[in-house]
């Protein structure tokens, strides 16, 4: 029997094995960095089988201390039970490990028994305190070196219980407090202990086999990816390999990790997200390129990191309450990349094997998405203009430059009817550059008249007297009127206006609830089959809360009511609503007026009620609105957008920050230290919000903040050599306001207030 040094712990025996050669490991699909890997643990039963095999006369002699690989054990014969007895037809009756009875079979070296680790958070912290006082970090160093040396040791140290499998998405089975304590203390340890962790991680990643992953493997990845050391370029090679292995896991494994991630605290979750963003940004634009391998040799780094980031984004989405705002997943570094090339590759190849950031649109900021839509719109405009020119030339007709634009000419007093007529007449030209003119006014549209047209038209259409939309005071938003009529063309006009606004980079003062933008993206691309329903999004009580908060609260109380719903509420599957002063009733399901709402079916009732109010009751109105929007704004880029981002593109940013406008302002004829400029900002910053919006409308033609914030306005203040009796003048096409050199702040405030309070109409100087 081969000799082995061994130490018994309970029924476990630890075999000291000097590991196989590098060549043999690579041949077996396993690699390691250490000449002497950690101890291999075997039960007593395993040792018996291993020594039994080693005595076989037909097998090569196993050297003392060597590790028996499972592949060899399962294909070799076991020795005869009695060496002096020859079995009849031995070639037909060979005994192998596979046909041993269960009570004889034992686990092998590659099916390891998890070592017992009973260190608690308190004991670990006491170790750190003692080491800090004494300066002897050996015990802590050994803990880190052993714990991070293999996936087995990671599970042994951090798993709540060694025996249960914890194969559930609800509980990773990991002692989170212990992980946090170990990682938080890591920065306090000497450099050699920190290097020991990195060395252990390298060995763990290289040692693990490439077969089907177990939940213990997933737990190890879950632990390692939280390592705070992965914020330095010095650790990025290790970090990249960790991310690569996580990204390559099966979809079912990703599903578990995603649910485990959402259980992290907000602080730890945010650290993970920021660490991945830093890794991507540093790889794209390294401060010291010599610290990282050449991009050509590590092209897989960014795709791997982005795929792991997508797991965190998915965890954030499925969480009952988002852990982080969706904007925290934006990577601003990508604003400075060639995102249009990325978009073109994605357009042509879709979600192919070639990586593009557009496949993971959550990482692209609204600024990038707006720029993509603008560029895409410009290309469509150019294409439409070129086609119009070709058509004219081919017919040998006189070319008029006006055919390059969508020309809208309206009267102020008949604004809605004229606009509807013009948009209907020019339906084929909606994708051309928009030009607006008002009858009887000499203004030339360089952008300002277009903004004015949008502002006035939206104001009239959404007025409650017009009847198309209902305004809810509680939620401060508009909703589609459910009255039935034979002609829904005006809803199409609103959809076209919204599409033109996005297409021409104009922001609108529209107060739709967020669920409208969900419906607009259902689906984001118009289906080829026009009979397919559109706009029927899956909406919940949370969506109804944003429209009708009181009703939503009442339905929530119905769901949580502990008494007898049928007897106490006396409600059926029927809903009544007022339409043009008449109360009408609708069944939520066939025969609904005869089906009582009970404790058992109340969830169905609430879901049908929400679906009726937000989908079915306004289906015709919204369908027409949907097709109007997509008739202008149809683009693959819409598939990149979240509903919230569509809202920002349409309505602009909700933050009216005049301090940011002051910082970004440019001057012509003035400097920022001139008395007139100082007085101007003192007045503006002291205005109430209402007057600040009027100033923005006066100087830019719109009171909305663009997607990129105030800095994107390119706001300019110019000096004009005119009498101080003059009012300020604006050039809305260029976001410019012109000020005479007023004598004092009081005079400036008086003149500015008069100007911004009467800012309607255009003229030529």
Residue pairs with C-beta under 8 A, 6 or more apart in sequence:
1 51
1 54
1 55
2 51
2 54
2 62
2 63
2 64
3 64
4 15
4 16
4 47
4 64
4 65
5 16
5 65
6 13
6 14
6 15
6 16
6 47
7 13
7 14
9 116
10 116
11 43
11 44
12 41
12 42
12 43
12 113
12 115
13 41
13 42
13 43
13 44
13 47
14 39
14 40
14 41
15 39
15 40
15 41
15 42
15 47
15 65
15 67
15 109
16 39
16 65
17 37
17 39
17 40
17 65
17 66
17 67
18 35
18 36
18 65
18 66
19 25
19 32
19 34
19 35
19 36
19 37
19 67
20 28
20 66
20 67
22 31
22 32
25 31
25 32
28 69
28 71
29 209
29 210
30 207
30 209
31 206
31 207
32 203
32 206
32 207
33 199
33 202
33 203
33 206
34 203
37 203
37 207
38 146
38 149
38 150
38 153
40 67
40 109
40 112
41 109
41 112
41 113
41 115
42 50
42 107
42 108
42 109
42 113
43 106
43 107
43 113
45 106
45 107
46 106
46 107
46 108
46 109
48 106
49 73
49 97
49 106
49 108
50 62
50 68
50 73
50 108
50 109
52 78
52 79
53 59
53 62
53 68
53 73
53 76
53 78
53 79
54 61
54 62
54 68
55 79
56 76
56 77
56 78
56 79
57 79
58 77
58 79
59 76
62 68
67 109
68 108
68 109
69 109
69 110
70 108
70 109
70 110
70 111
73 97
73 108
74 96
74 97
74 98
75 96
76 96
77 94
77 95
77 96
78 95
78 96
78 97
78 100
80 86
80 87
81 95
87 93
97 105
107 113
110 209
112 152
114 152
114 155
114 156
114 159
114 162
115 152
115 153
115 156
116 156
116 162
117 153
117 156
117 157
119 143
119 157
120 178
121 175
121 177
121 178
121 181
124 143
124 178
124 181
124 182
124 185
125 181
125 185
127 139
127 140
127 143
128 140
128 185
128 188
128 189
130 136
130 139
131 137
131 139
131 140
131 189
132 188
137 189
137 190
137 192
137 193
140 189
140 193
141 189
141 190
141 192
141 193
141 196
144 182
144 186
144 189
144 193
144 196
144 197
144 200
145 193
145 196
145 197
145 199
145 200
146 153
146 200
147 153
147 154
147 157
147 158
147 182
147 200
148 154
148 196
148 197
148 200
148 201
148 204
148 224
149 200
149 203
149 204
150 200
150 203
150 204
150 207
151 204
151 207
151 208
151 216
151 217
151 220
152 216
154 204
154 219
154 220
154 223
154 224
155 162
155 216
155 219
155 220
156 162
157 178
158 174
158 175
158 178
158 179
158 182
158 219
158 223
159 166
159 173
159 174
159 175
159 216
159 219
160 166
160 173
160 174
160 175
161 173
164 173
165 173
165 215
166 172
166 173
166 215
166 219
167 215
169 255
169 256
169 259
169 260
170 259
171 263
172 219
172 222
172 260
172 263
173 215
173 219
174 219
174 222
174 223
174 260
176 263
176 264
179 223
179 226
180 268
183 226
183 227
183 228
186 193
186 194
186 197
186 228
186 229
187 194
187 228
194 229
197 227
197 229
198 229
198 235
198 238
201 224
201 227
201 238
201 242
202 238
204 220
204 224
205 238
205 241
205 242
205 245
208 217
208 245
212 250
213 249
213 250
213 253
215 256
218 249
218 253
218 256
218 257
218 260
221 242
221 245
221 246
221 249
221 257
222 257
222 260
222 261
224 242
225 242
225 243
225 246
225 272
225 308
226 268
226 271
226 272
228 271
228 275
229 235
230 236
230 238
230 239
230 242
230 275
230 279
231 275
231 278
233 282
233 286
233 288
233 291
233 292
234 291
236 279
236 282
236 283
236 292
236 301
237 293
239 279
240 279
240 298
240 300
240 301
240 304
240 305
243 276
243 279
243 301
243 304
243 305
243 307
243 308
244 300
244 304
246 257
246 304
246 308
246 311
247 303
247 304
247 307
247 308
249 257
254 311
257 311
258 311
258 314
258 315
258 318
259 315
259 318
261 269
261 272
261 311
261 312
261 315
262 269
262 315
262 316
262 318
262 319
262 323
264 272
264 323
266 323
266 324
269 312
269 315
269 316
269 323
269 324
270 323
270 324
270 328
272 312
273 309
273 312
273 324
273 328
273 329
276 305
276 308
276 309
276 312
277 309
277 331
277 333
279 301
279 305
280 302
280 305
280 306
280 309
280 331
280 333
281 331
281 333
282 292
283 292
283 295
283 298
283 301
283 302
283 305
284 302
284 333
284 334
284 337
285 333
285 336
286 292
292 298
302 355
303 355
306 355
306 357
306 360
306 363
307 360
309 329
309 360
309 363
310 360
310 362
312 329
313 329
313 360
313 362
315 323
316 322
316 323
316 324
316 326
316 329
326 362
326 642
326 644
327 365
327 366
329 362
329 363
330 363
330 364
330 365
330 366
331 363
331 364
331 365
332 365
334 357
334 363
334 364
334 365
334 368
335 365
335 367
335 368
337 357
339 357
339 364
339 368
339 371
339 372
340 371
340 372
340 375
342 356
342 357
342 358
343 356
343 358
343 372
343 376
343 637
345 354
345 356
345 358
346 356
346 358
346 359
347 636
349 356
351 359
357 363
357 364
358 364
358 640
361 369
361 639
361 640
361 641
362 642
364 640
366 645
366 648
366 649
366 707
367 707
367 708
369 637
369 640
369 641
369 645
369 649
370 505
370 649
370 707
370 708
372 637
372 640
373 502
373 503
373 633
373 635
373 637
373 638
373 649
374 505
376 635
376 636
376 637
377 431
377 503
377 504
377 635
380 431
380 635
381 431
381 432
381 433
383 431
384 429
384 431
384 432
385 403
385 404
385 432
385 433
388 403
388 404
388 429
388 432
389 399
389 403
389 404
392 398
392 399
392 400
392 403
393 399
404 432
404 433
405 429
405 432
405 433
405 434
405 435
406 426
406 429
406 430
406 431
406 432
406 433
406 434
406 435
407 426
407 435
407 437
408 419
408 422
408 423
408 426
408 434
408 435
408 436
408 437
408 453
409 418
409 422
409 436
409 437
409 438
409 439
410 418
410 419
410 422
410 436
410 437
410 438
410 439
410 453
411 418
411 438
411 439
411 440
412 438
412 439
412 456
415 456
415 457
415 460
416 457
416 460
416 461
416 466
416 490
416 493
419 453
419 457
419 493
420 489
420 490
420 493
423 430
423 493
423 496
424 489
427 631
430 496
430 499
430 500
430 631
430 632
431 503
431 632
433 504
434 450
434 500
434 503
434 504
435 445
435 450
436 445
436 449
436 450
436 452
436 453
437 443
437 445
437 449
438 449
438 452
438 453
438 762
441 761
441 762
441 763
442 762
442 763
442 764
443 449
443 762
443 763
443 764
444 764
445 733
446 733
446 734
447 701
447 732
447 733
447 734
448 701
448 731
448 732
448 733
448 762
449 701
449 762
450 504
450 506
450 701
451 506
451 700
451 701
451 702
451 732
452 701
452 732
452 760
452 762
454 497
454 500
454 501
454 506
454 508
454 702
455 508
455 509
455 697
455 701
455 702
455 703
457 497
458 497
458 508
458 509
458 510
459 509
460 466
461 468
461 469
461 490
461 493
461 494
461 497
462 468
462 469
462 471
462 478
462 510
462 511
464 470
464 471
467 481
467 483
468 480
468 481
468 490
468 491
468 494
469 478
469 479
469 480
469 481
470 478
470 479
470 480
470 481
471 477
471 478
471 479
471 511
472 478
472 479
472 547
472 548
474 548
474 549
474 550
475 513
475 546
475 547
475 548
475 549
476 511
477 511
477 512
477 513
477 546
477 547
478 510
478 511
478 512
479 512
479 513
479 547
479 618
480 491
480 618
480 621
480 622
480 625
481 618
481 621
482 577
482 579
482 617
482 618
482 621
483 579
483 580
484 579
484 620
488 620
488 621
488 624
489 624
491 621
491 622
491 624
491 625
491 628
492 624
492 625
492 627
492 628
493 628
494 625
494 628
495 624
495 625
495 626
495 627
495 628
495 629
495 630
495 631
496 628
496 629
496 631
496 632
497 508
497 628
498 508
498 510
498 628
498 629
498 633
498 650
499 628
499 629
499 630
499 631
499 632
499 633
500 506
500 632
501 507
501 508
501 650
502 632
502 633
502 646
502 649
502 650
503 632
503 633
505 706
506 702
507 650
507 651
507 652
507 702
507 704
507 705
507 706
508 650
508 651
508 652
508 704
509 651
509 702
509 703
509 704
510 650
510 651
511 651
512 647
513 543
513 546
513 547
514 543
514 546
514 643
514 644
514 647
515 537
515 539
515 543
515 546
515 547
515 614
515 643
517 643
517 644
517 646
517 647
517 650
518 537
518 539
518 543
518 643
519 535
519 536
519 537
519 614
519 615
519 622
519 626
520 535
520 626
520 629
520 643
520 646
521 537
521 638
521 641
521 643
521 646
522 534
522 535
522 536
522 537
523 534
524 638
524 639
524 641
525 634
525 636
525 638
525 639
526 534
526 627
526 630
526 634
527 534
533 619
533 623
534 623
534 626
534 627
535 615
535 619
535 622
535 623
535 625
535 626
536 615
536 619
537 614
537 615
539 610
539 611
539 614
539 615
540 607
540 610
541 552
541 555
541 556
541 606
541 610
543 610
543 614
544 551
544 552
544 555
544 610
544 613
544 614
545 552
545 553
547 613
547 614
548 613
551 613
555 606
555 609
555 610
558 565
558 569
558 597
558 602
558 605
558 606
559 602
559 603
559 606
561 568
561 569
561 602
564 599
565 571
565 597
565 598
565 599
565 602
566 596
566 597
566 598
566 599
569 597
570 596
571 596
571 597
571 605
572 592
572 593
572 594
572 595
572 596
572 597
573 587
573 588
573 589
573 592
573 593
573 595
573 597
573 605
573 608
574 585
574 586
574 587
574 588
574 592
574 593
575 585
575 586
575 588
575 609
575 612
575 613
576 583
576 584
576 585
576 586
577 583
577 584
577 586
577 617
578 584
585 593
586 612
586 617
587 593
588 605
588 608
588 609
588 612
589 595
589 608
595 601
597 605
615 622
638 646
641 649
648 707
649 707
651 704
652 702
652 704
652 705
652 706
652 707
653 704
653 705
653 706
653 707
653 709
654 705
655 705
655 709
656 689
656 692
656 693
656 696
656 705
657 705
657 709
657 710
658 684
658 685
658 687
658 692
658 710
659 685
660 709
660 710
660 711
661 710
661 713
661 715
662 681
662 684
662 685
663 711
664 710
664 711
664 713
664 715
665 672
665 715
665 716
665 717
666 714
666 715
666 716
666 717
667 677
667 716
667 717
667 718
668 716
668 717
668 718
668 719
669 718
669 719
669 720
670 676
670 677
670 717
670 718
670 719
670 739
671 677
672 678
676 719
676 739
676 741
676 742
676 748
677 717
679 742
679 744
679 745
679 748
680 717
680 739
680 748
680 752
682 745
683 745
683 748
683 749
683 752
684 692
684 695
687 695
691 753
691 756
693 703
694 703
694 756
694 757
694 759
695 752
695 756
696 702
696 703
696 704
696 705
697 703
697 756
697 759
698 728
698 730
698 732
698 737
698 755
698 756
698 759
699 715
699 730
699 732
699 735
699 736
699 737
700 713
700 715
700 732
700 735
701 732
701 733
705 713
706 712
706 713
713 735
714 734
714 735
715 735
715 736
715 737
716 734
716 735
716 736
716 737
717 736
717 737
717 738
717 739
718 736
718 737
718 738
718 739
719 738
719 739
719 740
719 741
720 726
720 729
720 738
720 739
720 740
721 740
722 740
723 740
724 740
724 741
724 742
724 743
724 747
724 751
726 740
726 751
727 751
727 754
727 755
728 737
728 738
728 739
728 740
728 751
728 752
728 755
729 737
729 738
729 755
729 765
730 736
730 737
730 738
730 755
730 759
731 737
731 738
739 748
742 748
742 751
